[in-house]
Amino acid sequence: MPAYPTLAYTPGHASFPYTERDFLRMDETSDGDFYSSPRFVTHIDDHAISLLREYYFHALPRKGRILDFCSSWISHFPKELEERATHTARGEQFEPDSQLEVVGAGMNKRELDANPILKERILQDLNADPKLPESLGNIDAATCVVSIDYLVRPLETLISIHEHLKTGGQVHLAVSNRCFPTKAVGRWLQITEEERLQMVGDFLWFAGFKEVEILTLCDGTGESGWFGLQRPDPLWIVRGRKVEGSPG
């Protein structure tokens, strides 16, 4: 794996430090209504997507079962994993003993149906019902792309994921500063990027994950776009591992 600048997370609180007020949003209308129309777009730029795919290439298992939560029409997996997962989703054998199942949990059926790597689809509003269904079974890893800031009950969702995750498995939360501001939780919009990353680290830690760390894939400096006239989207990974002996 490339040598990403990495910051080991250090918990700064004895108990979960956030209140319901921290998760209030400008738009508290139904999330089901907001996400009812499919959005076949990407929410980070091409440079960030390429970095995320490279990270996934090194960090995700080649076989087993992966949950992509807050999923959509595209999961940004690298080509090799896309091919494995797509063959598995079609019921085809890619290579002997190489089945890679990806389960997508999201809110828009048309978006999930358009994602070819998904073997199973869970249509669920995690803000209304943060616990993943028992039918998910055991998973080897979990991913979430620039959506953790939309969850109003992230601790409950991550506890549920921790329960389904096999010992040694990791959850990988991709974080940027791109969002729908009316649907992001209030605290997210009031704090710095560094504080956001610590906040996501808190989510993982108090959900039972260990070895929590923050990796910088792109700090948002430099130039991109036409003639280098815009800055690239920043991208971080906040990840944690389920270790032996942890509850769940």
Number of C-alpha atoms within 10 A of each C-alpha: 9 8 8 14 12 14 12 12 20 13 15 10 9 7 10 14 12 12 9 9 11 14 20 15 19 12 14 10 10 12 16 14 9 13 14 13 13 15 13 12 9 13 17 19 14 14 15 20 20 14 17 21 17 18 19 18 17 12 13 21 16 17 16 17 22 26 26 22 26 24 25 26 23 17 24 17 20 19 12 11 22 18 16 22 31 23 21 20 20 12 11 12 16 15 9 6 9 15 21 26 25 29 24 29 25 21 26 23 19 15 17 25 15 13 17 18 27 29 19 16 21 20 15 20 19 22 17 13 12 20 18 21 13 10 8 16 12 18 22 20 27 25 22 20 23 20 19 19 24 23 20 23 19 20 20 20 21 23 23 18 26 28 22 23 25 19 19 12 21 27 27 22 23 20 26 24 18 14 16 12 15 13 20 21 25 20 19 20 16 11 11 12 15 8 13 19 21 19 20 22 25 24 23 26 24 19 24 20 24 19 15 22 19 24 19 17 22 20 14 17 11 12 13 16 12 7 7 10 10 13 13 20 22 20 24 25 27 24 24 25 23 25 17 11 7 12 12 16
